[in-house]
Amino acid sequence: MTSALLAITCLLAITFCYIAVCAVSPFGNCRKCRGFGFQLHTDRRGRLKPGKTCRRCHGDRKRIRLGRWLYNRAARLHREGTR
């Protein structure tokens, strides 16, 4: 009984923390290029150099978080439904 209550409490705490992160910082680094805007490549000497522009973020270096994306969809649906 207490372990189930502890698990539920932990899940609620994690959920509320994620909601707070999405509210404070709705954009995160692109997962593919890690926020650089391009892929890093090495030349023949082993030095890093920029490659092509990231195809996922198109060089914007940021992505919208899943929680914020869901909130935007729900808000748009509510706004359009109450007109």
PyMOL commands that place a pseudoatom at each C-alpha (Angstrom):
pseudoatom trace, name=CA, resn=MET, resi=1, chain=A, elem=C, hetatm=0, pos=[0.000, 0.000, 0.000]
pseudoatom trace, name=CA, resn=THR, resi=2, chain=A, elem=C, hetatm=0, pos=[2.694, 2.505, 0.914]
pseudoatom trace, name=CA, resn=SER, resi=3, chain=A, elem=C, hetatm=0, pos=[4.885, 1.585, -2.068]
pseudoatom trace, name=CA, resn=ALA, resi=4, chain=A, elem=C, hetatm=0, pos=[1.984, 2.263, -4.451]
pseudoatom trace, name=CA, resn=LEU, resi=5, chain=A, elem=C, hetatm=0, pos=[1.370, 5.602, -2.778]
pseudoatom trace, name=CA, resn=LEU, resi=6, chain=A, elem=C, hetatm=0, pos=[5.066, 6.441, -3.025]
pseudoatom trace, name=CA, resn=ALA, resi=7, chain=A, elem=C, hetatm=0, pos=[5.124, 5.523, -6.725]
pseudoatom trace, name=CA, resn=ILE, resi=8, chain=A, elem=C, hetatm=0, pos=[2.081, 7.689, -7.442]
pseudoatom trace, name=CA, resn=THR, resi=9, chain=A, elem=C, hetatm=0, pos=[3.628, 10.592, -5.532]
pseudoatom trace, name=CA, resn=CYS, resi=10, chain=A, elem=C, hetatm=0, pos=[6.877, 10.264, -7.492]
pseudoatom trace, name=CA, resn=LEU, resi=11, chain=A, elem=C, hetatm=0, pos=[5.037, 10.185, -10.823]
pseudoatom trace, name=CA, resn=LEU, resi=12, chain=A, elem=C, hetatm=0, pos=[3.016, 13.270, -9.882]
pseudoatom trace, name=CA, resn=ALA, resi=13, chain=A, elem=C, hetatm=0, pos=[6.178, 15.105, -8.841]
pseudoatom trace, name=CA, resn=ILE, resi=14, chain=A, elem=C, hetatm=0, pos=[7.902, 14.245, -12.130]
pseudoatom trace, name=CA, resn=THR, resi=15, chain=A, elem=C, hetatm=0, pos=[4.823, 15.331, -14.094]
pseudoatom trace, name=CA, resn=PHE, resi=16, chain=A, elem=C, hetatm=0, pos=[4.560, 18.678, -12.327]
pseudoatom trace, name=CA, resn=CYS, resi=17, chain=A, elem=C, hetatm=0, pos=[8.286, 19.307, -12.795]
pseudoatom trace, name=CA, resn=TYR, resi=18, chain=A, elem=C, hetatm=0, pos=[7.964, 18.631, -16.533]
pseudoatom trace, name=CA, resn=ILE, resi=19, chain=A, elem=C, hetatm=0, pos=[4.970, 20.969, -16.744]
pseudoatom trace, name=CA, resn=ALA, resi=20, chain=A, elem=C, hetatm=0, pos=[7.034, 23.664, -15.040]
pseudoatom trace, name=CA, resn=VAL, resi=21, chain=A, elem=C, hetatm=0, pos=[9.927, 23.137, -17.468]
pseudoatom trace, name=CA, resn=CYS, resi=22, chain=A, elem=C, hetatm=0, pos=[7.560, 23.379, -20.446]
pseudoatom trace, name=CA, resn=ALA, resi=23, chain=A, elem=C, hetatm=0, pos=[6.048, 26.595, -19.074]
pseudoatom trace, name=CA, resn=VAL, resi=24, chain=A, elem=C, hetatm=0, pos=[9.396, 28.266, -18.334]
pseudoatom trace, name=CA, resn=SER, resi=25, chain=A, elem=C, hetatm=0, pos=[11.337, 27.022, -21.363]
pseudoatom trace, name=CA, resn=PRO, resi=26, chain=A, elem=C, hetatm=0, pos=[9.048, 25.810, -24.176]
pseudoatom trace, name=CA, resn=PHE, resi=27, chain=A, elem=C, hetatm=0, pos=[11.946, 25.198, -26.569]
pseudoatom trace, name=CA, resn=GLY, resi=28, chain=A, elem=C, hetatm=0, pos=[14.800, 22.735, -26.116]
pseudoatom trace, name=CA, resn=ASN, resi=29, chain=A, elem=C, hetatm=0, pos=[17.904, 21.917, -28.123]
pseudoatom trace, name=CA, resn=CYS, resi=30, chain=A, elem=C, hetatm=0, pos=[17.467, 19.887, -31.274]
pseudoatom trace, name=CA, resn=ARG, resi=31, chain=A, elem=C, hetatm=0, pos=[18.149, 16.240, -30.471]
pseudoatom trace, name=CA, resn=LYS, resi=32, chain=A, elem=C, hetatm=0, pos=[19.826, 15.447, -33.760]
pseudoatom trace, name=CA, resn=CYS, resi=33, chain=A, elem=C, hetatm=0, pos=[22.403, 18.249, -33.905]
pseudoatom trace, name=CA, resn=ARG, resi=34, chain=A, elem=C, hetatm=0, pos=[22.435, 18.856, -30.117]
pseudoatom trace, name=CA, resn=GLY, resi=35, chain=A, elem=C, hetatm=0, pos=[21.750, 22.571, -30.609]
pseudoatom trace, name=CA, resn=PHE, resi=36, chain=A, elem=C, hetatm=0, pos=[24.594, 23.325, -33.029]
pseudoatom trace, name=CA, resn=GLY, resi=37, chain=A, elem=C, hetatm=0, pos=[22.395, 23.756, -36.121]
pseudoatom trace, name=CA, resn=PHE, resi=38, chain=A, elem=C, hetatm=0, pos=[24.641, 21.478, -38.163]
pseudoatom trace, name=CA, resn=GLN, resi=39, chain=A, elem=C, hetatm=0, pos=[26.309, 18.103, -37.927]
pseudoatom trace, name=CA, resn=LEU, resi=40, chain=A, elem=C, hetatm=0, pos=[29.940, 18.102, -36.850]
pseudoatom trace, name=CA, resn=HIS, resi=41, chain=A, elem=C, hetatm=0, pos=[32.428, 16.327, -39.116]
pseudoatom trace, name=CA, resn=THR, resi=42, chain=A, elem=C, hetatm=0, pos=[36.143, 15.760, -38.821]
pseudoatom trace, name=CA, resn=ASP, resi=43, chain=A, elem=C, hetatm=0, pos=[38.656, 16.568, -41.501]
pseudoatom trace, name=CA, resn=ARG, resi=44, chain=A, elem=C, hetatm=0, pos=[41.654, 14.364, -42.323]
pseudoatom trace, name=CA, resn=ARG, resi=45, chain=A, elem=C, hetatm=0, pos=[43.650, 15.730, -39.412]
pseudoatom trace, name=CA, resn=GLY, resi=46, chain=A, elem=C, hetatm=0, pos=[40.855, 14.954, -36.944]
pseudoatom trace, name=CA, resn=ARG, resi=47, chain=A, elem=C, hetatm=0, pos=[39.749, 18.544, -36.374]
pseudoatom trace, name=CA, resn=LEU, resi=48, chain=A, elem=C, hetatm=0, pos=[36.061, 19.269, -36.069]
pseudoatom trace, name=CA, resn=LYS, resi=49, chain=A, elem=C, hetatm=0, pos=[34.389, 21.334, -38.764]
pseudoatom trace, name=CA, resn=PRO, resi=50, chain=A, elem=C, hetatm=0, pos=[30.761, 22.193, -39.466]
pseudoatom trace, name=CA, resn=GLY, resi=51, chain=A, elem=C, hetatm=0, pos=[28.932, 19.992, -41.924]
pseudoatom trace, name=CA, resn=LYS, resi=52, chain=A, elem=C, hetatm=0, pos=[25.567, 20.397, -43.596]
pseudoatom trace, name=CA, resn=THR, resi=53, chain=A, elem=C, hetatm=0, pos=[22.685, 22.242, -41.987]
pseudoatom trace, name=CA, resn=CYS, resi=54, chain=A, elem=C, hetatm=0, pos=[20.588, 20.007, -39.741]
pseudoatom trace, name=CA, resn=ARG, resi=55, chain=A, elem=C, hetatm=0, pos=[17.636, 18.533, -41.619]
pseudoatom trace, name=CA, resn=ARG, resi=56, chain=A, elem=C, hetatm=0, pos=[15.441, 18.240, -38.532]
pseudoatom trace, name=CA, resn=CYS, resi=57, chain=A, elem=C, hetatm=0, pos=[15.663, 21.822, -37.198]
pseudoatom trace, name=CA, resn=HIS, resi=58, chain=A, elem=C, hetatm=0, pos=[16.799, 23.504, -40.463]
pseudoatom trace, name=CA, resn=GLY, resi=59, chain=A, elem=C, hetatm=0, pos=[19.574, 25.288, -38.594]
pseudoatom trace, name=CA, resn=ASP, resi=60, chain=A, elem=C, hetatm=0, pos=[17.221, 26.893, -36.053]
pseudoatom trace, name=CA, resn=ARG, resi=61, chain=A, elem=C, hetatm=0, pos=[18.965, 24.883, -33.295]
pseudoatom trace, name=CA, resn=LYS, resi=62, chain=A, elem=C, hetatm=0, pos=[15.771, 24.580, -31.238]
pseudoatom trace, name=CA, resn=ARG, resi=63, chain=A, elem=C, hetatm=0, pos=[12.728, 22.319, -31.111]
pseudoatom trace, name=CA, resn=ILE, resi=64, chain=A, elem=C, hetatm=0, pos=[9.416, 22.653, -29.305]
pseudoatom trace, name=CA, resn=ARG, resi=65, chain=A, elem=C, hetatm=0, pos=[9.009, 20.356, -26.313]
pseudoatom trace, name=CA, resn=LEU, resi=66, chain=A, elem=C, hetatm=0, pos=[6.355, 17.639, -26.486]
pseudoatom trace, name=CA, resn=GLY, resi=67, chain=A, elem=C, hetatm=0, pos=[4.434, 18.974, -23.483]
pseudoatom trace, name=CA, resn=ARG, resi=68, chain=A, elem=C, hetatm=0, pos=[4.314, 22.480, -24.931]
pseudoatom trace, name=CA, resn=TRP, resi=69, chain=A, elem=C, hetatm=0, pos=[3.233, 21.089, -28.311]
pseudoatom trace, name=CA, resn=LEU, resi=70, chain=A, elem=C, hetatm=0, pos=[0.351, 19.222, -26.635]
pseudoatom trace, name=CA, resn=TYR, resi=71, chain=A, elem=C, hetatm=0, pos=[-0.631, 22.345, -24.675]
pseudoatom trace, name=CA, resn=ASN, resi=72, chain=A, elem=C, hetatm=0, pos=[-0.632, 24.455, -27.867]
pseudoatom trace, name=CA, resn=ARG, resi=73, chain=A, elem=C, hetatm=0, pos=[-2.861, 21.906, -29.622]
pseudoatom trace, name=CA, resn=ALA, resi=74, chain=A, elem=C, hetatm=0, pos=[-5.311, 21.754, -26.703]
pseudoatom trace, name=CA, resn=ALA, resi=75, chain=A, elem=C, hetatm=0, pos=[-5.432, 25.557, -26.414]
pseudoatom trace, name=CA, resn=ARG, resi=76, chain=A, elem=C, hetatm=0, pos=[-6.039, 25.935, -30.157]
pseudoatom trace, name=CA, resn=LEU, resi=77, chain=A, elem=C, hetatm=0, pos=[-8.799, 23.297, -30.077]
pseudoatom trace, name=CA, resn=HIS, resi=78, chain=A, elem=C, hetatm=0, pos=[-10.481, 25.038, -27.137]
pseudoatom trace, name=CA, resn=ARG, resi=79, chain=A, elem=C, hetatm=0, pos=[-10.138, 28.477, -28.736]
pseudoatom trace, name=CA, resn=GLU, resi=80, chain=A, elem=C, hetatm=0, pos=[-11.603, 27.320, -32.053]
pseudoatom trace, name=CA, resn=GLY, resi=81, chain=A, elem=C, hetatm=0, pos=[-14.390, 25.385, -30.324]
pseudoatom trace, name=CA, resn=THR, resi=82, chain=A, elem=C, hetatm=0, pos=[-15.599, 28.332, -28.266]
pseudoatom trace, name=CA, resn=ARG, resi=83, chain=A, elem=C, hetatm=0, pos=[-15.815, 30.910, -31.050]
for i in range(1, 83): cmd.bond("trace and resi %d" % i, "trace and resi %d" % (i + 1))
show_as sticks, trace
zoom trace
